[in-house]
Amino acid sequence: MKRNAYIAAALLLTGFTACNNEPAFKVQGSVTDAADKMLYFEQTGLEGIVALDSAKLDDGGSFKFSGTRPESSEFYRLRIEDKVINFSVDSTETVSVKADFNNFATDYQIEGSENNTKIKELVGLQAALQEKVNEVAKAGMPIGIARDSIAVLVDAYKNNVKRNYIYKEPNKAYAYFALFQELNGYMIFDPLNSKDDVKCFAAVATSLTNMYPHADRSRNLYNMVIKGMKNTRTPEVKPLEIPADKIQETSIIDIPLKDIDGNTRHLTDLKGKVVLIDFTVYGDAQSGARNLLLRELYDKYAPQGLEIYQISFDTDEHYWKTAADNLPWICVRDPQGPYSTYVRLYGVQQLPTSFLVNRNNELTQRLDEKVDVEAAIKNLL
C-alpha cells in the first residue's frame, strides 16, 4: 500500500515538473497613478477577447503576469477600465511595460521586441487619423467636401502603412496587426471589397502560411484572401437591358429591396417627398463620419419632407443589420453586393454615391464634391 502511494506521489510530482518546464513568457512593469485600479491581462484571439489574469495595483503600480509561450505569433493586451495596450508575443521571453494611468493607451514604454515598438507606432498613427476624421465630421462642411477630405486622410494613412509596415516586412506580427486596425468601428483595410487591400492581406497571409502553416491565424487569413479575391473578381460584362417593369411613370427606376426587418421598401413609394438616394458600404472606413453628416441633414429637414433611401452593398448581412439598426431613415441592402443591377442602372462608378429626387419622383441631380447638398435639398423642399 505504501509502495503504491509512493508511486502515485512520484507520478504527480513528475506531472508538476513537466508543467513547470513548459516554455513561458512574462509581462511585467509598472503603472503610475493607478493605485487600487484593476489591471487585466487578456489574449486577443480570433474568437474575441479571452481573460487570462488580473491584479489590483498598489501605490507602486508594479505588476507581473506569465503565460505559456505560443507556438506562433499571438496577440495580447493589458487593460485598465477601457484603456488598452496591445502587444504580441512569439519567441520573446519577457515584455516590459511602463505607463501612466492617465495616458495608459498612448504614452507608454514597451521593451522586448521590434514588433511591439511597431505596434505602438501603428496605434499612434491610428489615433491621429481618428482625431483628424473627427475634426472633419464636426466642421459642418458640405457632405461631398467632407467625404473627399476624409478619403484623402484615409488614403494617405493606408499608403503610409502599406509601404512602411505591411509590405516592408509582411512576415512580422505588426504587419498582421496593421491589417485589422479600425476607424469609427470599421476596418480601415477592407479584405472583401477592395482589390488593393486584398493584396495587403495576401502578402501577410503568404508569409504567415510559410512560417506557421498550421496556425489558426494563418488559415483564417488565407480564407479571408480567397473570399476577397472572389468578391473583387471583375464579372463578365453583358449588354445592359433595363426590364420594362422597372421603368415607372415617375421617371426613376424603382429599387425594391428589403430593410432590416425583412420588409420590401420601394423607392417609388416615396413620391411626394424629397429623397436623397445613397449608395454606400457600411464597412468602408468613411461610412461612420458620412452617416453623421447625413444625420444632421435628416434631423433638420425630415420634418419638411426629406427622406433618405440608403442602399447598402455590404456582403455581410449581419454586419449591415447591426450598423443600420439605429439609423432613422430607410436602410435596405442589395445582396448582390458590387454586382448589383441597380449600380449599373444608376450609373454608379464608385461608392459612396448619392442622388436627389424631387417630390414628383424625378431624378434631379447626382451629388458630387462640387454640390452644396444642403442648398440643393432646401431648393427642392
RAWONOR-V643233 format. One record per backbone hydrogen bond with DSSP energy under -1.0 kcal/mol. NH is the residue of the N-H (numbers start at 0). CO is the residue of the C=O. Records with the same first field share a line. If there is no record, write none. Layout:
NH->CO  CO
//
This chain:
4->0
5->1
6->2
7->3
8->4
9->5
10->6
11->7
12->8
13->9
14->10
15->11
16->12
17->13
18->14
19->15
20->16
21->18
24->66
25->92
26->64
27->94
28->62
29->96
30->60
31->98
35->56
36->33
38->54
39->78
40->52
41->76
42->49
43->74
44->42  47
47->44
49->42
51->40
52->40
54->38
56->36
62->28
64->26
66->24
68->22
73->88
75->86
76->41
77->84
78->39
79->82
82->79
84->77
86->75
88->73
94->25
95->110
96->27
97->108
98->29
100->31
103->100
106->102
108->97
110->95
116->112
117->113
118->114
119->115
120->116
121->117
122->118
123->119
124->120
125->121
126->122
127->123
128->124
129->125
130->126
131->127
132->128
133->129
134->130
135->131
136->132
137->133
145->141
146->142
147->143
148->144
149->145
150->146
151->147
152->148
153->149
154->150
155->151
156->152
157->153
158->154
159->155
160->156
161->157
162->158
163->159
164->160
165->160
166->161
171->168
175->171
176->172
177->173
178->174
179->176
180->177
182->185
185->182
187->180
197->193
198->194
199->195
200->196
201->197
202->198
203->199
204->200
205->201
206->202
207->203
208->204
209->205
210->206
211->207
214->211
218->214
219->215
220->216
221->217
222->218
223->219
224->220
225->221
226->222
227->223
228->224
229->225
230->226
231->227
245->242
246->243
250->247
253->245
256->264
258->262
261->258
264->256
269->266
270->267
271->358
272->269
273->304
274->356
275->306
276->354
277->308
278->352
279->310
283->280
286->283
289->285
290->286
291->287
292->288
293->289
294->290
295->291
296->292
297->293
298->294
299->295
300->296
301->297
303->300
304->301
305->300
306->273
308->275
309->329
310->277
311->331
312->279
319->315
320->316
321->317
322->318
323->319
326->323
329->307
331->309
332->257
333->311
336->333
338->335
339->336
343->339
344->340
345->341
346->343
347->342
352->278
354->276
355->364
356->274
357->361
360->357
363->355
364->355
366->353
370->367
372->370
375->371
376->372
377->373
378->374
379->375
380->376
//
